[in-house]
């Protein structure tokens, strides 16, 4: 089957969205499908075009991936981002519709909503089936976080959401709570499938002895201190960067025998490090590709996952970094609601500490507490066992090919 993956994020970009799409492509190709990808020139999360892609004003193709030039701005306001999303909607739709390639199936992931909206239109024109992948529930999350407040924008995004839900043959989501959210909006439950992100257990695993020492040296990390990570986006979103900065400012790394390592980028990065004000012992590594990230996690002792409060049912919001940390046999300190889906997963393995969100002081005291625990390794091993059993990314991604088989059966029976 000819499959077009229509994405706003893809390699060499880093992050949960790009990784999910890469594993989809890997599974589809392994199943014998002919896969092509269309995506913008890489610029996430800094909105700066990646090295090697600068000053390109026409589509370029590398292997099965076609990169399209679009508008991007280092101004991270929600409205600048919306303009960028709309720009990709038109640029990508023009490219796909006036291209001789005729796919049998188009798969697209949201957010942003404009990308699957374009994919749905392309599927109708090209006579292809359309599968929608929902990583986060928009516009619900944008409204909840206060990023969207103008009624006209909310109305427009709600309309697009409704159209793409209706236009999709099947819908994949990353959590059971996402499925519940969509069902509450009258989306047919029978066409919704849960594909957790999970972690690649072959890639993410703990390092020991001389290998561990070698990796630590490659990152210039101290040998005799506990390595505490924050890995992810510094943008306004689900990561509670501001409270993390408050929690870590003037943190006594000496008495707690720890060294912080930060990896990622985004609009609030400078503000975050300004909050630390040189008072905390840390290393900043910038953006890391998946292979380098797996090495870093393999030598860490704890991962920090600060999440914001969700007052409404806006979906699962299960951080990928939890699965990747547990696969690497390290526990996590996470802020999340006690009735959330990640809290329920926590109950299965007890691989870390979970606290209520929006409380910098509680995050700080919990960090001090867990660093004094003598069972971090045992917590990490329990996490590894859970991921191996339920949340291996390769197994989750392979379920997409099973869904496509259902699509084929549905097509032949209709």
Secondary structure, 3 states (H helix, E strand, C coil): CEEEEECCCCCCCCCHHHHHHHHHHHHHHHCCCEEEEEEECCCCCCCCCCCCCCCCCCCEEECCEEEECCCCCCCCCHHHHHHHHHHHHHHHHHHHHCCCCCCCEEEEEECCHHHHHHHHHHHHHHCCEEEEEECCCCCHHHHHCCCCCCHHHHHHHHHHHHHHHHHCCEEEECCHHHHHHHHHCCCCHHHEEECCCCECCCCCCCCCHHHHHHHHHHCCCCCCCEEEEEECCCCCCCECHHHHHHHHCCCCCCCCCEEEEEECCCCCHHHHHHHHCCCCCEEECCCCCHHHHHHHHHCCCEEEEEECCCCCCCCCCCCHHHHHHHHCCCEEEEECCCCCHHHHHHHHHCCEEEECCCCHHHHHHHHHHHHCCCCHHHHHHHHHHHHHHHCEHHHHHHHHHHHHHHHHHHHHHC
